[in-house]
Amino acid sequence: MSRLLLTILFVCLHTLWIHATDKLGIECMSDSVAADTLPTLSDKLLKPKGLWSVQLAGSLGQLAHSNKDVKLILHSYGVSFYDLRMKWQAAASADANAYDRALRYPRVQFGLMYADMNRLDIYQPTTPYHSRIGHIWTVYGGIQWDAWRHGRWSVGIDLQNGIGYCPNPYNTQTNDDQWIIGSHLTIYVNLGAYVRYQIDPRWNISAAFDFKHYSNGTLDRPNLGANSLGPTLAVEYSLSKPSADPKPLRARDEQEEGLSGEALPSFYLDFTAGLGMRALIDRFNVYHTSHHPIFGFPMVMVAPMWRWHLLHATGFALDYSYLDYVYRIHDYDIMREHTPRHGYSPHVLGLSLRHEIFYKQMSLNVGLGWNIHKHLGYTSEQEESWLYQHVGLRYSFPFTHNRLYLGFQIKAHRFGKVDCVQLVSGWRLGL
């Protein structure tokens, strides 16, 4: 019996060995191994999957203070940021992924940032103490890609999105004038442009100009949000020596290698449905409380899109939301003796231009729209505009050929005032 088991085990191992060597492209011969198959084995085993690097960065900024409420409470505007991030870049090779080649091998990044806001002086003359934000710890992910390269120099875009923790949010007892950050958890977004110089194969330095945004997406009030602009200096060390950078993907290669297999049809309908969430503005505190209810509402979007590039699709969308919390806005207006010009309606309808940028299963979706129908009472007429913006991230599932996706997006107005957070799912239907 033991000999039989050993024989069966030997046959199984031998079969597995033949299967593995066949996968690696090795030709097993009775007397010798062909010499030209050895490089194939070494390439399979030793080929680098990607390049890791670490970066230290520091940034100085000024909070934007054009909002009348910010001007009322804020009397100094300087902030600074310090972050440590890890970056991963796909190894440059002729058989690299089409998206990596088209974006000239972008750097995917993960970081931890300390936002120092201790220099902000927050108070009103009627309050017997000064309020404070202190600092915000932030974890984030993002992507960098070079839009232009020449020799050791490169210029590119830096996008980041993450979650921050603020230990000193608005509080009616101890932080009553801190209207900037309204909750412990806050959403972080960064949009930056950088200039990078390669000192040697492992070291590089960069200078950037960044727009950083913190807010909780109107999930609590008051939450004016912290928008800052300022320069960033960084030094980066590569943990492995970068390989040669081949030429970027050509237009013909994009069609053959990308659109034929990984991308969507050239024309498609994007159907999106989701749940929007927000707390009402109500001038921050109708009842003077730090706890405001979150209202949820359904939203749908239908967008005919044209996938004109491996990385890009453009179209327009019809956006509809049903805001049944309008009855509460009506009650608030009665309390404050406000009369809107256009009355109240739960139906909000808008038309927007859409653009989506793809990278493998991830995509960035942005929109710029105009409200065709929006009657949400007095505060909406005073604080919001008819022009609105969307920005969000989506993940597409490979087993659906990237048709089905899940994601989230932020709706804003006046290019900085968040209206709501929306959790979405959708389907891309080829035409």
Helices and strands as residue ranges (DSSP letters): H 2-24, G 35-37, H 38-46, E 50-63, H 68-73, E 78-90, H 98-102, E 107-117, E 134-150, E 153-165, E 185-198, E 203-215, E 226-238, H 251-253, I 254-259, E 267-278, E 295-306, E 312-322, H 326-335, E 347-359, E 362-373, H 377-383, E 387-396, G 398-400, E 404-413, E 417-430
